[in-house]
């Protein structure tokens, strides 16, 4: 079965905040390195995930469009996310470094254990985790890294 086409990535806004720029760049790299990640992007169609950076008082909305677009929006108040992830900027690499095992988040590996520890310690808070677990898993699939790349 052929891989879906690479999603179109858009950085919205006149002056995107630093977190939006970082996330836009990282998403682009992750979609380029693993073409299969277009599948989870398509599955997230018409969904929005918000990253709330608590120590910078800014947020980034990642809006998955119905036609394969991914819009990265910074601090727009008119978006209503299904899932909100609140964390500080030092913890963002934890989310970006979850290892994958057969295309699923490997929460028992080093990066995954760190995320679970941060969730238990409330350094990372996820609103919508219980009501939308599939969204959370697909986002971790997109942001995850190949096995053996987490040090």
C-alpha positions in Angstrom: 0.0 0.0 0.0 1.5 3.4 -1.0 2.3 6.0 1.6 0.0 9.0 1.7 1.3 12.2 0.3 3.3 14.4 2.7 1.0 16.8 4.6 1.4 20.5 3.8 2.8 22.4 6.8 1.8 26.1 7.3 3.1 28.5 9.9 0.3 31.0 10.4 0.4 34.6 11.7 2.3 37.8 11.1 4.6 37.3 14.0 4.7 33.7 15.1 6.1 33.1 18.6 9.4 31.2 19.1 7.6 28.0 20.2 5.5 28.0 16.9 8.7 28.4 14.9 10.4 25.6 16.7 7.4 23.3 16.4 6.9 24.1 12.7 10.6 23.2 12.0 10.5 20.0 14.1 7.2 18.9 12.5 8.6 19.5 9.0 11.7 17.4 9.8 9.7 14.6 11.4 7.3 14.4 8.4 10.3 14.4 6.0 12.2 11.6 7.8 9.3 9.2 8.1 6.7 9.4 5.2 4.4 6.9 7.0 3.6 9.7 9.6 1.3 11.2 7.0 -1.2 8.5 8.0 -1.6 9.7 11.6 -1.8 13.3 10.3 -4.7 12.2 8.1 -6.3 10.4 11.0 -6.2 13.7 13.0 -8.2 15.5 10.4 -10.4 18.4 11.8 -8.6 18.1 15.2 -6.6 20.7 17.2 -3.9 20.1 19.8 -2.6 23.0 21.9 0.8 23.2 23.5 0.7 25.6 26.4 4.2 26.7 27.4 3.7 27.7 31.0 7.0 29.4 31.6 6.7 31.6 28.5 3.0 32.4 28.8 2.4 31.5 25.2 0.7 28.7 23.3 0.8 27.0 20.0 -2.2 25.4 18.3 -1.5 22.6 15.8 -4.6 22.4 13.6 -4.9 19.3 11.4 -7.0 20.2 8.4 -9.3 17.9 6.4 -7.2 18.1 3.2 -3.9 17.1 4.8 -2.7 20.5 5.9 -1.2 21.1 9.3 -1.5 24.7 10.5 0.8 25.8 13.3 -0.8 28.9 14.9 0.7 31.0 17.7 -1.4 32.3 20.5 -4.7 32.7 18.6 -7.7 32.9 21.0 -10.3 31.8 18.4 -9.2 28.1 18.3 -10.8 25.4 20.5 -8.5 22.4 21.0 -9.6 18.9 21.8 -6.4 18.2 23.7 -4.2 20.7 25.6 -0.7 19.8 26.7 0.7 22.2 29.4 4.5 22.1 30.0 7.5 24.3 30.4 10.0 24.9 27.6 12.6 22.7 29.3 10.2 19.8 29.1 9.3 20.2 25.4 12.2 18.0 24.2 10.7 15.2 26.3 7.6 15.2 24.1 9.7 15.5 21.0 11.9 12.5 22.1 9.5 9.7 22.7 10.9 6.6 21.0 8.7 4.5 18.7 8.3 0.8 18.7 6.5 -0.6 15.6 5.2 3.0 15.0 3.7 3.3 18.5 5.0 5.3 21.4 7.3 3.2 23.5 6.5 4.6 27.0 8.7 1.9 28.6 11.9 3.2 26.9 14.1 6.0 28.3 12.2 8.9 26.7 8.8 7.4 27.4 9.6 6.8 31.1 10.7 10.4 31.4 7.3 11.5 30.0 5.4 9.2 32.4 7.5 10.6 35.3 6.7 14.2 34.2 3.0 13.4 33.9 3.0 11.8 37.4 4.9 14.8 38.8 2.5 17.2 37.1 5.3 18.9 35.1 3.4 17.9 32.0 -0.4 18.1 32.2 -2.7 16.8 29.4 -6.3 18.0 29.3 -8.3 15.7 27.1 -6.1 12.6 27.6 -9.0 10.4 28.9 -11.7 11.7 26.5 -9.4 11.7 23.4 -6.7 9.1 23.9 -6.4 8.3 20.2 -5.5 11.9 19.5 -2.7 11.8 22.1 -1.3 8.5 20.7 -1.3 9.9 17.1 0.4 13.1 18.2 3.1 11.0 20.0 3.4 8.9 16.8 4.1 12.1 14.7 6.5 13.6 17.2 8.2 10.3 18.1 11.7 9.3 17.1 13.1 6.0 15.7 14.3 3.4 18.2 17.8 3.9 19.4 18.0 7.7 18.8 17.1 8.7 22.4 20.2 8.9 24.6 
